[in-house]
Amino acid sequence: MRMLRSAVTGVGGYLPETIVTNDDFTKMVDTSDAWIIERTGIRQRHKVAPGQRTSDLAVEAARVALAAAGRTPEDVDMVIVATTTPDMPFPSTASIVQQKLGTRPCAAFDVQAVCSGFVYALTVADGFVARGIARCVLVIGAEAMSQLLDYTDRGTCILFGDGAGAVVLEPVEGEGTSADRGILGFDLQCDGSKMDLLYVDGGVFEDSNRIGKIRMQGNQVFKHAVHKISEAAENAVIKSNLSMADVDWFIPHQANQRILNGVADKLGLDRDKVISTVAMHANTSAASIPLAWYIGVQDGRVKPGDLVLIEALGGGLTWGAAAIRL
């Protein structure tokens, strides 16, 4: 039976120019390069320049993705931005991106699921594309996490970086089988009872006079991450009528190298199939999956026809996974 699928036709990424190394943090908190690498795998991260905003990062990544897809801003009929660091409370960062890109008037909105944001946004976009409502959707993960960091807290300030990644989603016809190109299956979850494990302690109702900072119970987040992410990944693959043996590339949220290794091992995936950028980018929240995806495409590992498995866990707690054939 013929059916519409949502296919990724272009991938893009962008990192701000300023690089912050582990040694830079030794001047701020009691830490060391060796300590950070051992516990996280992170060696450096990027940081926005003064005056540079999340929408600026998103626009640069979107332009790269559109070029890769052979599309222009005039072709775009929907913009979805996954971010937890919007330019402002409103309007949405997506509407600002739409204006800066110069697209025609179309639907534009943000999705907020923190580090899981890109997975959530991609599945939202799939609902529009696979139903024939939209024909060229920009799905962007963009974050300026440096703006939420407490630089006296060595447990969190070393973990995060800034950046953006984007994909273009377009409809393709398929046979309704696991051999089709496009998004084949996904699994999304949230457990709000765990919200105190990872959150920002400021906002409209907390303290309107300051920007909140990230607070995290790292050991507890780690404890939940491997189990919940693995479960979602397995569900996404099962819903796609596939098995882990069919996965060509595992592109996880880049939170911590130990989590990446733990999930890959639990899923029975060879670590050589894992696209990891955590060492050079750190945790860029909703941007981390599309950024890693872009790197995999750029260096020639990720190719058309490959089956890609993505996953993430973030504040909420939210988590999810999706299986996509390129």
C-alpha positions in Angstrom: 0.0 0.0 0.0 1.4 3.3 -1.1 1.8 5.9 1.7 3.5 9.2 2.5 6.5 9.2 4.6 8.5 12.2 6.0 12.1 12.1 4.6 15.1 14.0 5.8 16.4 15.6 2.6 19.0 18.0 4.1 21.0 18.3 7.3 22.9 21.4 8.6 24.8 22.6 11.6 26.4 25.7 13.1 28.7 26.4 16.0 29.6 29.8 17.3 33.3 30.8 16.9 34.3 31.1 20.6 35.7 27.9 22.0 35.9 27.3 25.8 38.3 24.6 26.8 38.5 22.5 30.0 41.5 24.5 31.0 39.5 27.7 30.8 37.2 26.2 33.6 40.2 25.6 35.9 40.3 29.4 36.3 36.7 29.5 37.4 36.0 26.4 39.5 37.9 23.6 41.3 38.3 21.2 38.4 40.9 19.9 35.9 41.0 18.8 32.3 41.6 15.2 33.4 38.7 15.3 35.9 36.2 16.6 33.2 37.4 14.1 30.5 37.2 11.2 32.9 33.7 11.9 34.0 32.1 13.3 30.8 34.4 12.8 27.8 34.1 16.6 27.1 37.3 18.5 26.0 35.8 21.7 24.8 32.5 23.5 23.9 31.4 26.5 21.9 29.9 29.7 23.3 27.8 32.5 21.7 29.5 35.8 21.1 28.1 39.0 22.8 24.9 39.9 21.1 24.5 36.5 19.4 21.2 34.9 20.0 19.6 31.5 19.7 17.8 32.6 16.5 21.1 33.6 14.9 22.5 30.1 15.5 19.3 28.5 14.2 19.3 30.6 11.0 22.9 29.6 10.1 22.1 25.9 10.6 18.9 26.2 8.6 20.7 27.8 5.7 23.1 24.9 5.5 20.3 22.3 5.7 18.3 24.1 3.0 21.3 24.2 0.7 21.9 20.5 1.3 18.3 19.7 0.4 18.5 21.9 -2.7 15.8 24.2 -1.3 15.6 27.9 -0.6 13.7 29.8 2.2 10.9 30.5 -0.4 10.2 26.7 -0.4 9.7 26.5 3.4 6.1 26.1 4.6 6.7 25.4 8.3 9.4 26.3 10.8 9.7 24.4 14.1 12.4 25.3 16.6 13.3 23.1 19.5 14.9 25.2 22.2 15.0 25.9 25.9 16.9 29.1 25.5 14.5 31.3 23.3 15.5 34.8 22.4 12.6 36.0 24.5 9.5 34.6 26.2 7.5 35.6 23.1 7.3 35.8 20.2 8.6 32.3 19.5 12.2 31.8 18.3 10.7 30.1 15.2 8.9 33.3 14.2 12.2 35.2 14.6 14.0 32.6 12.5 11.2 32.8 9.9 11.7 36.6 9.6 15.5 36.4 9.5 15.4 33.7 6.8 12.9 35.6 4.7 10.4 32.7 4.3 6.9 33.4 3.1 4.2 33.5 5.8 3.7 30.0 7.2 3.3 28.1 10.4 6.2 28.7 12.9 6.4 27.6 16.5 8.7 26.4 19.2 8.8 23.0 20.9 10.2 22.9 24.5 11.3 19.5 25.8 14.8 20.5 26.7 17.4 18.0 25.5 14.6 15.8 24.0 13.3 18.8 22.1 14.7 17.8 18.7 13.2 14.3 18.9 9.8 15.8 19.9 10.0 18.5 17.2 10.8 15.9 14.5 7.8 13.8 15.4 5.6 16.8 15.4 6.8 17.7 12.0 6.2 14.2 10.8 2.5 14.6 11.6 2.2 17.5 9.2 4.4 16.1 6.4 3.1 12.5 6.4 -0.5 13.8 6.2 0.3 16.0 3.2 -0.3 19.2 5.1 3.3 20.6 4.8 5.8 19.9 2.0 9.0 21.5 3.2 9.5 21.8 7.0 12.5 23.2 8.8 13.1 21.3 12.1 15.8 23.1 14.1 17.4 22.4 17.4 19.1 25.6 18.7 20.5 26.4 22.1 22.6 29.0 23.9 23.0 27.0 27.1 25.9 29.1 28.3 23.3 31.8 29.2 21.8 29.4 31.9 25.0 28.3 33.6 26.1 29.0 37.1 29.8 29.4 36.7 30.4 28.6 40.4 28.8 25.1 40.0 31.4 22.7 38.6 28.9 20.0 38.4 26.9 21.7 35.6 28.9 24.6 34.1 31.4 22.2 32.5 28.7 20.2 30.7 27.0 22.5 28.3 27.8 24.3 25.1 26.0 26.4 22.4 25.1 25.5 18.8 22.4 24.6 16.3 21.5 21.8 14.0 18.7 21.6 11.4 17.0 19.2 9.1 14.7 19.6 6.1 11.7 17.3 6.1 9.8 16.6 2.9 7.2 14.0 1.8 8.2 10.9 -0.1 6.0 8.0 -1.3 6.7 4.6 0.3 5.3 1.1 0.2 4.4 1.1 3.9 7.3 -1.2 4.8 10.4 -0.9 6.9 12.4 -0.5 3.7 10.8 2.9 3.1 12.7 6.0 3.2 11.7 8.4 6.0 10.6 8.4 9.7 9.6 4.8 10.4 8.8 4.8 14.1 9.2 6.8 17.3 8.5 6.7 21.0 8.0 9.7 23.3 7.7 9.8 27.1 7.6 12.2 30.0 7.6 11.7 33.8 6.9 15.1 35.4 7.4 13.6 38.9 11.1 13.7 38.2 11.2 17.4 37.3 13.3 18.2 40.3 16.2 16.2 38.9 17.0 18.7 36.2 15.5 22.2 36.0 16.2 26.0 35.8 15.6 27.8 39.1 14.3 31.1 37.7 11.5 32.4 35.4 8.3 34.3 35.3 7.0 32.9 38.5 10.2 32.1 40.3 12.2 35.3 40.2 11.3 37.7 37.4 14.3 39.9 38.2 16.9 37.3 37.1 17.7 34.6 34.6 17.5 31.2 36.2 20.4 28.8 36.3 20.5 25.0 35.6 20.2 22.8 38.7 20.8 19.1 38.3 21.1 16.0 40.4 23.7 14.4 38.1 23.8 11.0 39.7 20.0 10.6 39.6 19.8 11.8 36.0 22.5 9.3 35.0 20.7 6.5 36.8 17.5 7.2 34.8 19.1 8.0 31.5 20.5 4.6 30.4 17.3 2.7 31.3 14.8 5.1 29.9 16.7 6.0 26.7 17.3 2.3 25.9 13.6 1.5 26.4 12.5 4.3 24.1 15.1 3.3 21.4 13.9 -0.3 21.5 10.3 0.7 21.2 11.1 3.0 18.2 12.8 0.1 16.4 10.1 -2.4 17.2 7.4 0.1 16.0 9.4 0.3 12.7 9.2 -3.5 12.3 13.0 -3.7 12.6 15.7 -4.9 15.0 18.8 -3.4 16.4 20.8 -5.4 13.9 19.3 -3.2 11.2 20.6 0.0 12.7 23.5 1.5 10.7 24.1 4.6 12.9 23.2 5.5 16.4 23.0 9.3 16.9 22.3 9.9 20.5 21.9 13.1 22.5 25.4 14.2 23.4 25.1 14.5 27.2 28.0 12.4 28.5 30.2 9.8 26.9 29.6 7.3 29.7 25.8 7.5 29.0 26.4 7.1 25.2 28.5 4.0 25.9 26.1 2.6 28.4 23.1 2.9 26.1 24.9 1.5 23.1 26.0 -1.5 25.2 22.6 -2.0 26.7 21.1 -2.0 23.1 23.7 -4.4 21.9 25.1 -1.8 19.4 28.7 -1.8 18.4 30.3 1.4 19.7 31.7 2.0 16.2 28.2 2.7 15.1 27.8 5.6 17.6 28.2 9.1 16.3 29.8 11.0 19.2 30.6 14.7 19.2 30.4 15.3 23.0 34.2 15.8 23.2 34.2 18.8 21.0 30.6 20.2 21.4 29.7 19.2 25.0 25.9 19.0 25.7 24.1 21.4 23.3 20.7 20.2 24.5 18.1 20.2 21.6 20.9 21.0 19.1 23.1 18.0 19.9 21.4 15.3 17.8 21.2 17.3 14.5 24.7 18.7 15.1 26.1 15.2 15.5 24.0 14.0 12.5 25.5 16.9 10.4 29.0 15.9 11.4 28.3 12.3 10.4 27.1 13.4 7.0 30.0 15.8 6.5 32.7 13.2 7.2 31.0 10.6 5.0 29.9 8.1 7.6 26.1 8.7 7.3 24.9 8.0 3.8 21.6 7.8 1.9 19.8 4.5 2.6 21.2 4.2 6.1 19.0 3.5 9.1 19.6 6.0 11.8 18.4 5.7 15.4 18.2 8.9 17.4 17.4 9.3 21.1 17.5 11.8 24.0 16.6 12.4 27.6 16.2 15.9 29.1 14.5 17.9 31.8 10.9 17.1 32.6 12.1 14.3 32.6 11.4 13.9 28.9 12.8 11.2 26.7 12.3 9.7 23.3 13.7 8.0 20.2 13.1 7.7 16.5 14.2 5.4 13.7 14.7 7.1 10.3 15.9 5.7 7.0 17.8 8.2 4.9 
